[in-house]
Amino acid sequence: MSRRTDQLHLGAFLANSGHHVAAWRHPEAQADASQDFEHFKRIAQLAERGKLDALFIADVVALWGHHLDALSRTARAEHFEPLTLLSALAAVTERIGLIATATTTYNEPYHIARKFASLDHISKGRAGWNLVTSVVADEAWNFGRDQHVDHPDRYRRAEEFHDVVKGLWDSWDDDAFLRDKASGRYFDPGKLHVLDHQGEHFSVRGPLNVARPPQGHPVLVQAGASADGRRLAARVAEVIFVAPQDVESGQAFYRELKEQAAGFGRGADEIKILPGITPFVGRTREEARERFEELQALVDPLVGLRLLADTLGEDIDLSGHDLDGPLPDTPPGQRGSRRDQTIALARRENLSIRQLYLRLAGANPAIGTAEDIADLFEHWFQSYACDGFNVFFPVFPGTLESFVEQVVPELQRRGLFRREYSGRTLREHLGLKRPANRFSQEQTGP
């Protein structure tokens, strides 16, 4: 297989004190970071200094679970609404992309189309939408439902939701707004397009009351691991977040998704696949290992068991089992693909319950020197197991600083990562074409 000549894409997962579930307890962490805009501003500007492609914020529209004893031992009960936070960060950054999660299960297409179009204008073309179907059942209770929407129904709704949003983004031609003071004409009525969508889940006339976004459409991101999720990703996503366990499974996913995308008439370069990875960087391997173990030791067993239950099935109770004993047989849960992968990992490596929840807490760690991390990134990239990484920084700001100051220069030295931004928009960072307006069919970009 020939050596790749393109470069890695790197996103920064933006969490409160850090991505690790025990980050807020770390001596270097800011425990009250979740409501401190200055904290997020420092992180965003540091990531931009490192020339990273984008910031990414996950979200649920509920508490992260209703098991309060475990939840009360994490920093996940409070967090900013993502689009509000990213709109503020757009004003204090210039180049880095801004990707927010918004569920298709408990939103309406017009709202989402309008909000992301606005963010794209505010940021001058740096917005991305992480299109998800809600997986946290508690969200249903906040939107007038007694129970969560079934998995197949969530994805049917998501497919149509996506189509409506993209249609609304094409409500105006790029040059529709004349703003001609002499003639008194603000926009050209002939360049306004009414969607008039009628479908199974939505009836949306349109048009959108925001001009066409600078990127044409904000970048579409997806992270579905199930069969339905992969199909949706292959059809619509431009960036895919994924969690393979090793290079071989990464290569298999990479091939499968790009082949599926070809079935929808899409080219391989139209999708960027970014596995999640958590770097622990040290001046020596021993120092890096110490930093990892220091955080792992802060994981409360109640939190660890909750991590397992959230992966294996909401109603699973492992509290009566020996934490240092094997994982017992567990009934099927709603989160099929993640559940199956986790159980397979436990069986394959003969992990105890404690070891298994610590694996989940570690979130696919890469532990070593800057050269070690760069070696791993290069191996995955050159093996066609990814197009880059969605990087989970364990504790802010320290682990991001180490990455920007040590790993990024090593990647640049190897020619694997940019030294400067070559464009201004997120699409330009990712090498993605600006999509055609369905009514005018003009396409620009690389």
N, C-alpha and C positions, 0 to 999 in steps of 0.2 A: 504494500500500500504506500502511495507516494506521500512525502512529507507535506504537511499543510503549510500554505503561505499566508493564510489569513491570520487574524489575531483573536485572542481570548476576549470574551465579554464578561464583565464582572458587575454583579449587583450587590448592594448592601442591604441586608434585612434590618429594618429599623425597629428596634424594640425599646422598651423603657430603660431599665438599667443595663440590659444586655439580653441576648437570646437565651442563655442558659437559665433554666427554671430557678436556680438558686442565686442568680447574679446579684439580686438586690441585697443579699447578705454578705457579699464580698467586701472586704475592707476598703477597696478602691472604688466601689460603686456608689453612685448617688441614689439613695433609697427612695427619695421623693421625686425622681426624674420624670415620672409619668405625667405630671402636670406643670413641668417647667419648660417653657418654650426655648429659653436660652440654651438648655441642655441639647435639645434637638437641633437648634441652629448650629452649635459647635460641631455636632456629629456630621451634619449635612455639609458644612464647609470643609471639614476634614476629609470626608469622602470625595468631595469635588477636587480637593488638592491632590488626592491620589488618582484623579482622572477616571474614577469608576463610572460605569455607564449609567447607573440609576440607583435611587433609593427605593425600597419596597416596604410597604406596610400591610401586614395581615390584619384581618378584622372579623369580628362577629358582632351581631346586633343583640347581644345579651351578655350576661356574665359568662366567663369561660367555665361554665358548669355550675351546678347547684349543690355540690358537695362542699359545704362551707368550711368544714374543719380543714380539709386539704387546701381549698382555695385561699383561706385566710393565711396560709403559710407561703403564698406566692405573691408576686407583684402584678398579677394579671386581672385583678378585679376593677382596675381603672385604667383607661387609656383614651387619648384623644380620638375624635372622629377623624378618619384618615384624610378625607378631602379638605377639611378645614385646616388640618396641620400642614398638608402639602401646599395648599394655597399660600399659607404664611411663609413656608420655606422657599417658595418660588421667588419671593421678594428679596431674599437674602442669599440667593445662589444665582448662577448665570448659565451653567452648562449641564449640570447633572440631571438625569431623567427622574421623573416623579411618578411612581406606580402605586396606585391605591387599590385595595380590595373592595368590591361592592357585590353583594349577593344578588343573584337573579331570582331567588326564592321569595324574598321579602322586600322587594322594591318594585318600582314601575319603570318601564323603559324610557318614558319621556323624562323623568327625573334624572336618570343615569346619563342619558344622552346630553342633557343640558348641563349637568354638573361637570362632566369630563370635557365637554367642549369649552366650557368656561375656564377650567384649569389649563387647558391647552393654550388658550389665548393669554391668560395671565402669565404663564411661564414661557410664552413665545415658542411653543412647540415641543414641550418636554413631558407631556402627560402620557400615562399608560394605565389601562384598566385591567386589573386582575379579575377576570370573570369567574365567579365561583357559584356553585349551588351550596346552600347552607348545609353544614353537617352537624351543627350543634342543635339538638332537638329543642332546647330551651327557648330558642328564638321564636318558635311558633307561638308561645304564650304572650309575646309582646305584640303580636299582630292579629289578635282575635281568633286564633285557632287553638283547639284543644290538643291537637297532636301534629307532629311534624309531617310534612309532605313526603310521600313515598319516593324512594330513590329514582325509579323510572320516570315518574311524573316530574320530578325536579329537573331532570335532564331534558325532557320534552319542552318544558317551559323555558329552560335556558337557551335551547336552540332558537326558539321563536323570539325570545327576548333579545338575543344577539342580533337577529336579522332586523328587528324593529329599530334598535339603537343605531345600527350602521345606516339604515335607510334615513333616519332622522338627521344624521350627520351630513347627509347629502341634500338637505333641504334647500341649500343655496349653492349656486355656482360660486367659484372662487372670486369672480369679479362682479358679483351681483350688486354690491354696495358702491354706488357711484359717488355719493356725498358731494354732488355738484351744486354749489351755491348759486352759480349763475343761472342754471336752468331750473333750480328748485326741486330737482329730482334726487331723492336720497338713495333709492335702490331701483333696479330695473325689474319690474314685475315679471318679465319674460324669463328671468333667471331664478325665479322662485319655484320650488317643486313640492307638491303636496303628496305625502306618502300614501295616505288613505289605506292603511293596513287593516285587514280583517282576517283573523286567524282563530285557532283553537283557544288560545289563552288571552289574546289582546285584541282590542279594537282601538287603533290609534290613527287619527286623521293627520296630525301634523299641520303645518310644518314646524320645525324647531325655531324658537325665537332667539337663537344665537347664530352668528355667522359661521360658515364652514370652518372647522378647526384648522390652524396653521399646518398641521401634519396631514390634513385631509381627514383622517381618522386617528385618534389617539391609538398608540400601540396596544394590541390585544394580547393579554397574558392569560395562561390557563395552567392549572395544576392537577387536573383529574387523573387519578391512578386506576380507576375501575375501567371496565370495557367501555361503558358509556362515556366516561371522562376522556378516554383516549380518542374515541371517535370524534367527540366535540373538539378536542385539541387539534386533531389532524385536519379537521374541516376549517376551523376559524382562527386558531392561535398563531401568533407571530413569535412569542416567547413562551416556552414551556418549563415550568418548575417541576422537578422530579426528584425522587429520593432513592436511587439505586444503591445497593449494598456494596457493589464492587465493580471493577472495570468491565467484567464480562456481562453483568446484568445491564450496565450502562450502555454497552455496545448493542445489546439486544434491543433495548428500548429505543435507542437512537435509530437503528435500522427500521424497526417496526413503525415508529411514528412518521419517519420520512417516506416510507413506502405507502403508508396509509394516506398521507398528504398527497402523494402522487395520484392516488385514486380519486382525489377530489380536484385534480388538475392543477395542483400546486407544485412549485419547484422546491428542491431541497434547501435552497438558500433563503426561502421565504419563512423558515422556522428556525429559531435559535433555541437549543435545548440546554438548560442550565440546571444541573444537579445542585442540591443543597450541600454545603460543607461548612464545618466549624473549625477554623484554624486556631491552634494554640502555638504561638511562635515564641521561641526562646533563643538566646545567644548560643546555647548548647541544647542538645536533645534532653539532657537531664533537667535543665531549667524548664523547658517546655512541658515535660512530663509532670514536674512538680506543680506547675500552674494548672494543669488539667486536673490532677488529683486533689488539689486544694479546693477547686469548685465542686468536684464530685462528692467530697466529704461533707459539703453543706446541704446536700439533698436530704430533706426530711423523709423518713420512710412513708409517712402518710401521703406526701406529695408523689413519691415514687410509685406507690400502689395506684394512685389516681391516674398517673400517666399511663400505666398499664391498662387500667380499666377503660380509659378513654380510647385506647387503641383496640383492645380486645372486645369491648362491649360494655355499654353503660351500666348494666346490672350485675356485672361480675364483682364478687367480693372475695378478695384474696387475703383478707386480714386474719383469718384463722389458720392460715398456712405458714409453715416455717419459711422465713424469708431466704434462708440459705439452702432450702430444699428445691426440688424441681418444680417447674410450672405444671399444675394439674391440667387435666383435660378441660377445655372451656367450650361453652355453647357458642353457636354462631352469633355474630353481632352485625349491626348495619354497615360497619366500615370494613367490607369484605376484603379488599386488596391489602390494606395496611395490616389488618388482623392476620391474614394468611402469611404475609411476609415476616411478621413478628414471631409468630408461632414456629415457622420454619427455622428462623434464626435460633430460637431457644433450643429446638430439638437438634439442629445440626451441630451446635457448639456446646451442647449439654450445659446450658446456662441456668443458674439458680434464679429465683424470682428477683432477688436483689440485683444480681448481675444484669438481668434483663432490663429492669427499670433504669439502672444506671446507663445502659446502652442507649435507651431512649433519651435520657437526660443529656447525654453527651452529643447527640444529634450529628452523627457521622463525623467524628473529629479527625483532623489532620494535625499530628503532633510532631514538632521538630523545629529545626532551624529554618531560616528563610530559604536556604538552598533545598532543604527537604520538601518544604511546601511547594516550591517552584517545580521541583522534580515531579511531584505527584500531579500537579496541574498540567504539566507538559505531557506526562504519560497519558492521562485521560484524554487530553485534547488531540494528541497525535494518534491515539488509538481510535479516534472517531467514537468516543463514548460521550462526548459533550461538545458544545460550542463555547463553553465558559462555565461559570459557577454563580449561583446565588449564595453569597457568603453570609453565614450566620456568625456574628461577632459575639463571643461569650459574655464579655463585660465591657460596657462603655465607660469612658472613651479609650481605656488602655489598650485593649486588644485590637481596636481599629487603628490606633496610632502605631502599634507594632507592625501591623500589616502594611500600612501606607509607607512607613519609614524603612522597612526591611524587605518585605516580600515584593511589593510593587517595583522597586528599583531592580531587583533580581529578574523579575519577569521582563522588564524593559530591556535589561542588558542582553537577554536571550532573544529579543525581537518578538516576544509573545504578547506584549501589551503596549498600548499607545503611550507616547511620551507627552502628547498634547491632544486635546480634542480637535478633530479636523472639521467638525460642523457644530451647529448650535442645537439641532433637534434630537430627540431620542431616536427617531428613525435613522438619522444620519449616523449616530453613534453605533447603531446596530447593523448598519448596511442594508436597511429595508427600504423598499420603494414607497413613495408617496402614492396611496391608492387613488384610482380613478373615481371621479364622481359618476355614479351609475347613469346619470342623465347626460353627461357630456363626454365620458369615456376618454379623458385625458390623463395620462400617467406620467409622473416625473420621479426622478431619483436614480440611484445607482442600479 
